[in-house]
Amino acid sequence: VLEVDGAVAVAVISNQGEVLASVSKAGVSIDEISAIASEVFTQSAKGAEMLNVASASCIHMETTEANAFIRAVADGRNADFVRLIALFSKNANIGLAKLRLARAATDVLPFFH
């Protein structure tokens, strides 16, 4: 994921918001960001269920300065086993970022199962 131009940070977190692993290019403190992102994902997932549009698997938050992704990683029994948080600059290649994030979701599962 950090190979993508504009990547800033990536973390694997528990579905409770606890950082399990992280790496950052810019020295960003990902702990607080991850806890907040986890709550955003939880609330969004509840909203998706209330709308009867299935469960949320990935959220893309675009701001004036950055792009953030929160992606659930399923383990076959639990649809929200761990979560990936990825931060990118506003000029990042978002298409490539989404592809790398999807691949990372399958790559990290064996390490946290």
Order of alpha helices (4+ residues) and beta strands (2+ residues): beta-beta-alpha-beta-beta-beta-alpha
